[in-house]
Amino acid sequence: MLFALICTDKPDSLDLRMEIRPDHVSYLNALNESGVLKLAGPFLDENEKPNGSLVVVEADTREEAHRIAADDPYSKAGLFAAVDIRPYNWVFNKPGA
C-alpha cells in the first residue's frame, strides 16, 4: 500500500533543513534503491524556499510508514512541526500503469 508522508517544517528552520539535507537525500536514495520510495520533494513557501516535504512510500502497514518517517534524518533532527501519514491511491500518471 502507498502512504503519503506530509511533513511540515517548524517555522524559521531553513538553516536546519539545509544542514541535514545531505543525510536526508542519502536516506531517500536508500529507500529508492530498495523500491520503497515512490516520489518525494519539498513544499515551497511564497519565496520558493523549502518549508516541508511530500514523500510517498510503499509499506505493508501504517506502522511501517510511521517507522520510515521517524527514521528520516529530518525527523530525527527535529525539523518537522507535524507529520501526517495518509494512505494514498496513485491514479493518474503512475509509472508502469
N, C-alpha and C positions, 0 to 999 in steps of 0.2 A: 504494500500500500504506500502511496505517496503522502508525505506530510510537508506542509509549508511552515517554515520557521520564520515568523515575522518578528524581527528584532528592532527595538527602538533604543537608540543611544541615549545615555544620560546627557543633559544639557552641558554645553561647553566642554565636550570630551573629544574634540577632533584630534588634539595632540596625542591623547592616549590611543585613539584608533590608529593613527599613523605609526606610532611606536610599535604597536603589536601586530600591524598588518602583515609583515613577512611571516610570522608564525601562523597567523590565520590563513594566509594563502597556502602555506605548506600543508596545513590541516585539510583544507578543501581539496588540494591536489591529491592527497592520500585517499580521501573519500571518493574522488573522481576515479582514481585508478582502480579502486575496488568495486566500482559500479554503483555506489550508494548515492553519490551526488548526481542530481538531475539538472539543476540550474542554480545559479547564485549571482548576486550582485547587490550593490548598495542602493539604498534610497538616497535621494539628494534633497538638500534644502533649497531655499529660494536663491542662494548664491552658488548653486551646483556643487556644494560640498557634501560629502557623505555624512548621513546622520542616522543610519540604520541599515539593516540588511534584510534581504529576502533570500532564503536558502530553501530549496526543495530537495528532499531526500527520500529515498525508498527505505522503508523499515517495516518489520513484521508487526510491530506494536507501537502504540503511542509512547510506552515507557522507553522503548529503544530510541525513538525520535527525541525524547527528552534527554537521554544519555548523550546522543550525538550533539545536541545543542549545548549541554553542560560541559562537554569536552572541548568545545571550541575555545581557542585561546582568548578571543574577545570576551567570552562569557567568564572564563577564569580570571581575567584581568579586571572584571567588574565594569566593563564598558556599557552594558545594557541596562536600561531602566526597566525594560519589560521584554519578555519573550512569549509570544503567543504561538502555540503549536496547534495547527488545524489539519485534519485530513484534507487531501487535495485531489481533485479529479482533473487531469490534464486532458482537455478535449480538443482544442484547436492547435494546429501546427506542432503536434507532438512528433518528434523524430521517430521514424520507423513505423508510424501508424498508417 
